[in-house]
Amino acid sequence: MRLGLLTAAFPTLDLEAVADWAAANGFGALEVACWPSGEGAARRYAGVSHIDVDALDDARAQRIVDLLEQRGLVISALAYYPNPLDPDPAAAGAAAEHLRKVIVAAERLGVEVVGTFVGRDKTRGVEENLERFGRVWPELVGFAADHGRRIAIENCPMIFSQDEWPGGSNLAFAPAIWRSMFEIVPDANFGLNFDPSHLVWQFIDCPRAIHEFGERIFHVHAKDVEVRPDGLYEWGVMSAGVGWQVPRLCGLGQVDWGAFFGALYAVGYDFVTSIEHEDRAFEGSAEAVQRGFLIARDNLAPFIH
């Protein structure tokens, strides 16, 4: 297994600078952010483009591959996390169109996995969203299969603030929904980018989920979470985590990393664990973000072999 990182936490550095730092500090893989170039961030840790897929041709792709190989790095996945089920048809269509470009870029780069969200209309229930999922996603997964790529859906509910309440902007947040998704789209190239932090604050058994869905886990995010008792007291579970679930770096929250890696190894996962940095205590400069990644690296290192 390799330890990697999601490059979205470095919006001010180019890919070469991120690769230089990652290689010098014991990382073996990059999950490379591929939002539309020049779009800017619509939310924290989004809008970052370390590979401009619109400008990627075979020659540029080869230069990127060579750059990383020279540093002993691989690309574990291309990362683009939009809302293809946005209630605004123009926004949903733009998300799906850019996702197709990321899939083509992954083929050019020889990257097997594209990490993304299924999306959601936050004002509508699960059943209505699953119906729309069934209209939108079979074609996208088929497009990925035509290009020999796998789609890995992250299980983040995308509900961190009042503007994302009540439903969040990503449907794929719980095992019951994953089962329904895989019934609607049973294709072998459609799976999960598994993040334990989002299960902890939902009180979902993380190792059990890994054992049930192990064959569908294509990629792994390593992020911790702190459940703050005062916020939970003030707002309760009906707030869907707003005000009391706080993203932290690995080892600074409540994920049981021993149980997590134990389950991953038990189901045969042996690819990349990609650290996702969303910890506000380590923001404000590239140096602060780097310090955060090193804390996470040191806490996960005993499990990576």
C-alpha positions as CSV (number, residue, x, y, z in Angstrom):
1,M,0.0,0.0,0.0
2,R,1.2,3.5,-0.8
3,L,0.5,6.7,1.2
4,G,-0.6,9.6,-1.0
5,L,-2.3,13.0,-0.7
6,L,-5.0,15.0,-2.4
7,T,-3.4,18.0,-4.1
8,A,-6.5,20.3,-3.7
9,A,-5.1,21.6,-0.3
10,F,-2.3,23.3,-2.3
11,P,-4.1,25.9,-4.5
12,T,-1.0,28.2,-4.6
13,L,1.5,25.6,-5.7
14,D,1.9,24.0,-9.2
15,L,2.0,20.3,-9.7
16,E,5.8,20.2,-9.9
17,A,6.1,22.0,-6.6
18,V,3.6,19.7,-4.9
19,A,5.4,16.6,-6.4
20,D,8.8,17.8,-5.2
21,W,7.5,18.3,-1.6
22,A,5.5,15.1,-1.5
23,A,8.4,13.0,-2.8
24,A,10.9,14.6,-0.4
25,N,8.6,13.8,2.5
26,G,7.8,10.2,2.1
27,F,4.6,10.2,0.0
28,G,4.3,7.7,-2.9
29,A,1.2,9.0,-4.7
30,L,-0.8,12.1,-5.7
31,E,-4.5,12.3,-6.1
32,V,-4.5,15.3,-8.5
33,A,-7.2,18.0,-8.5
34,C,-8.7,18.6,-11.9
35,W,-11.4,21.2,-11.6
36,P,-11.9,23.5,-14.6
37,S,-8.9,25.7,-15.0
38,G,-9.5,29.3,-14.0
39,E,-13.0,28.6,-12.5
40,G,-12.0,29.4,-8.9
41,A,-13.2,27.8,-5.7
42,A,-17.0,27.6,-5.2
43,R,-16.3,26.0,-1.8
44,R,-13.2,25.2,0.4
45,Y,-10.7,22.8,-1.3
46,A,-12.5,23.0,-4.6
47,G,-11.8,24.9,-7.9
48,V,-8.1,23.8,-7.8
49,S,-6.6,22.6,-11.1
50,H,-3.2,21.0,-11.0
51,I,-3.9,19.4,-14.4
52,D,-5.8,21.5,-16.9
53,V,-7.7,18.7,-18.7
54,D,-8.9,21.1,-21.4
55,A,-5.2,21.7,-22.5
56,L,-4.0,18.2,-22.0
57,D,-2.7,16.5,-25.1
58,D,-0.5,13.4,-25.4
59,A,2.7,15.4,-25.2
60,R,1.7,17.2,-22.0
61,A,0.4,14.0,-20.5
62,Q,3.7,12.3,-21.1
63,R,5.6,15.2,-19.5
64,I,3.4,14.9,-16.4
65,V,3.9,11.1,-16.2
66,D,7.7,11.6,-16.6
67,L,7.8,14.4,-13.9
68,L,6.1,12.1,-11.4
69,E,8.1,9.0,-12.3
70,Q,11.3,10.8,-11.8
71,R,10.2,11.5,-8.2
72,G,9.0,8.0,-7.5
73,L,5.4,9.1,-7.6
74,V,2.2,7.7,-9.2
75,I,-1.1,9.4,-9.7
76,S,-3.6,7.4,-7.7
77,A,-6.7,9.2,-9.1
78,L,-7.8,12.3,-10.9
79,A,-10.1,14.3,-8.6
80,Y,-13.1,16.3,-9.5
81,Y,-16.0,16.6,-7.0
82,P,-18.9,18.6,-8.5
83,N,-22.7,18.1,-8.4
84,P,-23.9,16.3,-11.6
85,L,-27.4,16.1,-10.1
86,D,-27.6,19.8,-9.4
87,P,-31.3,21.0,-9.7
88,D,-30.0,23.7,-12.2
89,P,-29.8,21.8,-15.5
90,A,-27.0,24.1,-16.8
91,A,-24.8,23.5,-13.7
92,A,-25.5,19.7,-13.8
93,G,-24.7,19.6,-17.5
94,A,-21.5,21.5,-17.0
95,A,-20.4,19.2,-14.2
96,A,-21.1,16.1,-16.3
97,E,-19.3,17.5,-19.3
98,H,-16.1,18.4,-17.3
99,L,-16.2,14.9,-15.7
100,R,-16.1,13.4,-19.2
101,K,-13.0,15.5,-19.9
102,V,-11.4,14.3,-16.7
103,I,-12.1,10.7,-17.7
104,V,-10.4,11.2,-21.1
105,A,-7.5,12.9,-19.3
106,A,-7.2,9.8,-17.0
107,E,-6.9,7.6,-20.1
108,R,-4.2,9.8,-21.6
109,L,-2.3,9.8,-18.3
110,G,-2.7,6.0,-17.7
111,V,-4.6,6.7,-14.5
112,E,-7.1,4.0,-13.7
113,V,-9.4,5.9,-11.2
114,V,-11.4,9.1,-11.4
115,G,-12.7,10.3,-8.0
116,T,-16.0,12.3,-7.9
117,F,-19.4,12.8,-6.4
118,V,-22.7,11.5,-7.7
119,G,-24.3,14.8,-6.6
120,R,-27.8,15.5,-5.2
121,D,-30.7,17.9,-5.2
122,K,-30.5,18.9,-1.6
123,T,-34.2,19.9,-1.5
124,R,-35.5,16.5,-2.5
125,G,-35.6,13.1,-0.8
126,V,-33.5,10.1,-1.4
127,E,-35.9,8.2,-3.7
128,E,-36.3,11.2,-6.0
129,N,-32.6,11.6,-6.2
130,L,-32.1,7.9,-6.9
131,E,-34.5,8.2,-9.8
132,R,-32.5,11.1,-11.3
133,F,-29.3,9.2,-10.5
134,G,-30.7,6.3,-12.7
135,R,-31.2,8.7,-15.6
136,V,-27.8,10.5,-15.4
137,W,-25.2,8.0,-14.2
138,P,-25.5,4.9,-16.4
139,E,-24.3,7.0,-19.3
140,L,-21.4,8.5,-17.4
141,V,-20.2,5.1,-16.1
142,G,-20.5,3.7,-19.5
143,F,-18.4,6.5,-20.9
144,A,-15.8,5.7,-18.3
145,A,-15.9,2.0,-19.3
146,D,-15.5,2.9,-23.0
147,H,-12.2,4.7,-22.0
148,G,-11.1,1.9,-19.7
149,R,-11.4,3.9,-16.5
150,R,-13.1,3.3,-13.1
151,I,-15.3,5.8,-11.3
152,A,-14.8,6.0,-7.5
153,I,-17.6,7.9,-5.7
154,E,-16.7,9.6,-2.4
155,N,-19.2,9.0,0.4
156,C,-19.2,12.6,1.8
157,P,-22.7,13.9,2.3
158,M,-21.5,17.5,1.5
159,I,-23.3,19.1,4.3
160,F,-21.0,21.4,6.3
161,S,-23.0,24.7,6.3
162,Q,-26.5,26.1,6.3
163,D,-26.5,26.6,2.5
164,E,-26.0,22.9,2.0
165,W,-28.8,21.9,4.5
166,P,-31.1,19.9,4.6
167,G,-29.9,17.2,2.2
168,G,-26.4,18.0,1.3
169,S,-25.1,17.9,-2.3
170,N,-23.9,14.3,-2.5
171,L,-26.4,11.4,-2.4
172,A,-23.9,8.6,-1.7
173,F,-23.5,9.0,2.1
174,A,-24.7,5.6,3.5
175,P,-24.7,1.9,2.9
176,A,-28.4,1.6,2.1
177,I,-27.9,4.2,-0.7
178,W,-24.7,2.5,-2.0
179,R,-26.7,-0.8,-2.3
180,S,-29.4,1.1,-4.3
181,M,-26.7,2.8,-6.5
182,F,-25.0,-0.5,-7.3
183,E,-28.4,-2.1,-8.2
184,I,-29.2,0.7,-10.6
185,V,-25.6,0.8,-12.0
186,P,-24.1,-2.7,-11.4
187,D,-21.2,-2.0,-13.8
188,A,-17.9,-3.4,-12.5
189,N,-16.1,0.0,-13.1
190,F,-18.4,1.8,-10.7
191,G,-17.4,1.9,-7.0
192,L,-16.4,3.9,-4.0
193,N,-13.7,6.4,-2.9
194,F,-14.1,5.4,0.7
195,D,-13.7,8.1,3.4
196,P,-14.1,6.9,7.1
197,S,-14.6,10.3,8.6
198,H,-18.1,10.7,7.1
199,L,-19.2,7.4,8.6
200,V,-18.0,8.2,12.2
201,W,-20.2,11.2,12.7
202,Q,-23.2,9.4,11.2
203,F,-22.7,6.6,13.7
204,I,-22.1,4.1,10.9
205,D,-19.9,1.1,11.6
206,C,-16.9,1.7,9.4
207,P,-15.2,-1.7,9.4
208,R,-18.5,-3.4,8.7
209,A,-19.0,-1.1,5.7
210,I,-15.6,-2.0,4.4
211,H,-16.3,-5.7,4.8
212,E,-19.6,-5.4,3.0
213,F,-18.4,-3.2,0.1
214,G,-14.8,-4.3,-0.1
215,E,-14.9,-5.3,-3.8
216,R,-16.4,-1.8,-4.6
217,I,-13.6,0.2,-2.8
218,F,-11.4,1.5,-5.6
219,H,-9.7,4.3,-3.7
220,V,-9.4,5.4,-0.1
221,H,-9.4,8.9,1.5
222,A,-7.8,9.3,4.9
223,K,-9.4,12.1,6.8
224,D,-10.3,12.2,10.5
225,V,-13.3,13.9,12.2
226,E,-14.0,15.4,15.6
227,V,-17.5,15.2,17.0
228,R,-17.8,18.2,19.3
229,P,-20.1,17.4,22.3
230,D,-21.1,21.0,22.9
231,G,-22.2,21.5,19.3
232,L,-24.0,18.2,19.3
233,Y,-25.8,19.2,22.5
234,E,-26.8,22.6,21.0
235,W,-28.0,21.3,17.6
236,G,-28.6,17.6,17.9
237,V,-28.5,15.1,15.1
238,M,-31.4,16.8,13.1
239,S,-28.8,19.4,12.1
240,A,-27.1,16.7,10.0
241,G,-23.7,17.5,11.5
242,V,-23.8,21.2,11.0
243,G,-22.1,22.8,14.0
244,W,-20.6,19.7,15.6
245,Q,-18.8,17.5,13.0
246,V,-15.4,19.0,12.3
247,P,-12.9,17.7,9.7
248,R,-9.5,16.9,11.3
249,L,-6.1,15.5,10.2
250,C,-5.6,11.8,10.7
251,G,-4.9,11.0,14.3
252,L,-6.5,14.2,15.6
253,G,-10.1,13.0,15.7
254,Q,-12.1,9.9,16.4
255,V,-11.5,7.5,13.5
256,D,-10.1,4.2,14.7
257,W,-7.3,3.9,12.3
258,G,-6.2,0.4,13.4
259,A,-9.7,-1.0,12.8
260,F,-9.9,0.9,9.5
261,F,-6.7,-0.5,8.1
262,G,-7.4,-3.9,9.6
263,A,-10.6,-4.1,7.6
264,L,-9.0,-2.8,4.4
265,Y,-6.2,-5.4,4.6
266,A,-8.8,-8.1,5.4
267,V,-10.8,-7.4,2.2
268,G,-7.6,-7.2,0.1
269,Y,-7.3,-3.5,-0.5
270,D,-3.7,-2.8,-1.3
271,F,-3.7,0.4,-3.4
272,V,-3.3,4.0,-2.2
273,T,-4.5,5.7,0.9
274,S,-4.8,9.4,0.0
275,I,-4.7,11.9,2.8
276,E,-7.4,14.6,2.4
277,H,-6.5,17.8,4.3
278,E,-9.5,19.9,5.4
279,D,-8.4,20.8,8.9
280,R,-8.8,24.6,9.6
281,A,-6.2,24.4,12.3
282,F,-3.5,23.9,9.6
283,E,-4.5,26.4,6.9
284,G,-3.4,29.9,5.9
285,S,-0.2,29.1,4.1
286,A,1.5,26.3,2.1
287,E,3.8,25.7,5.1
288,A,0.8,25.2,7.5
289,V,-0.8,22.8,5.1
290,Q,2.5,20.9,4.7
291,R,2.8,20.7,8.5
292,G,-0.7,19.2,8.6
293,F,0.1,16.6,6.0
294,L,3.2,15.6,8.0
295,I,1.1,15.1,11.1
296,A,-1.3,12.8,9.2
297,R,1.6,11.0,7.5
298,D,3.2,10.2,10.8
299,N,0.0,8.9,12.4
300,L,-0.7,6.7,9.4
301,A,2.8,5.5,8.7
302,P,2.7,2.4,11.0
303,F,-0.2,1.0,9.0
304,I,1.2,1.4,5.5
305,H,3.2,-1.6,4.3
